Amino acid sequence: MNLSFLDAKKRIENASSATLEHHSEPVWDCHEASRFLRIHPATVKRMAREEKLPAFKIGNRWRFRPSELDAWARSAILSSHSLRRE
């Protein structure tokens, strides 16, 4: 079967949209997470490395789910846990 470029592109787009239906939440990088949390990107990376923030790596880069960061921030406020170093 010989696919043209446009046919292949359409198949990829269809597969991507099907995947997005299951995982529609965006994934943020350190800079987006730092803007949301209002802390420096280096602090975000350090906290992710120390497992103080919900994060995961894709390759060598940290990624964050907005809903998990929001839940973490809300629980940190409610439990009197802060962003300060321990």
C-alpha positions as CSV (number, residue, x, y, z in Angstrom):
1,M,0.0,0.0,0.0
2,N,1.5,3.3,-1.1
3,L,0.3,6.3,1.0
4,S,0.6,9.8,-0.2
5,F,1.9,12.5,2.2
6,L,-1.6,13.9,2.7
7,D,-3.1,10.5,3.4
8,A,-0.3,9.8,6.0
9,K,-0.8,13.2,7.5
10,K,-4.6,12.6,7.8
11,R,-4.0,9.3,9.5
12,I,-1.6,10.8,12.0
13,E,-4.1,13.7,12.7
14,N,-6.9,11.2,13.2
15,A,-4.8,9.1,15.6
16,S,-3.7,12.2,17.5
17,S,-7.2,13.5,17.9
18,A,-8.3,10.1,19.2
19,T,-5.5,10.1,21.7
20,L,-6.3,13.6,22.8
21,E,-9.8,12.6,23.6
22,H,-8.4,10.4,26.2
23,H,-5.7,12.7,27.4
24,S,-7.1,16.2,26.7
25,E,-5.2,17.9,29.5
26,P,-2.2,19.9,28.4
27,V,1.2,19.2,29.8
28,W,3.3,22.2,30.9
29,D,7.1,22.7,30.9
30,C,9.0,24.2,33.8
31,H,8.5,27.8,32.6
32,E,4.7,27.4,32.4
33,A,4.6,25.7,35.8
34,S,6.7,28.4,37.3
35,R,4.4,31.1,36.0
36,F,1.4,29.3,37.4
37,L,3.1,28.8,40.8
38,R,4.8,32.2,40.7
39,I,8.2,30.8,41.5
40,H,11.5,30.7,39.6
41,P,11.9,27.9,37.0
42,A,15.0,26.7,38.7
43,T,13.0,26.3,41.9
44,V,10.4,24.3,40.0
45,K,13.1,22.0,38.6
46,R,14.6,21.5,42.1
47,M,11.3,20.7,43.7
48,A,10.4,18.3,40.9
49,R,13.8,16.6,41.3
50,E,13.3,16.4,45.1
51,E,9.8,15.0,44.5
52,K,8.2,17.9,46.2
53,L,6.1,18.7,43.1
54,P,4.0,16.3,41.1
55,A,6.0,16.0,37.9
56,F,7.3,13.5,35.4
57,K,10.1,13.5,32.9
58,I,9.9,13.1,29.1
59,G,13.5,12.5,28.1
60,N,15.5,14.9,30.2
61,R,12.8,17.5,30.6
62,W,10.4,17.9,33.5
63,R,6.7,18.1,32.6
64,F,3.7,19.0,34.8
65,R,-0.1,18.5,34.6
66,P,-1.9,21.7,35.5
67,S,-4.6,19.8,37.4
68,E,-2.0,18.1,39.6
69,L,-0.1,21.4,40.3
70,D,-3.4,23.0,41.2
71,A,-4.3,20.2,43.6
72,W,-0.8,20.3,45.1
73,A,-1.0,24.1,45.6
74,R,-4.5,23.8,47.2
75,S,-3.4,21.1,49.5
76,A,-0.2,23.0,50.4
77,I,-2.3,26.0,51.4
78,L,-4.7,23.9,53.4
79,S,-2.1,21.9,55.2
80,S,0.1,25.0,56.0
81,H,2.8,23.4,53.9
82,S,4.7,26.1,52.1
83,L,7.1,26.6,49.2
84,R,9.9,27.4,51.7
85,R,12.8,25.1,51.9
86,E,12.8,22.7,54.9
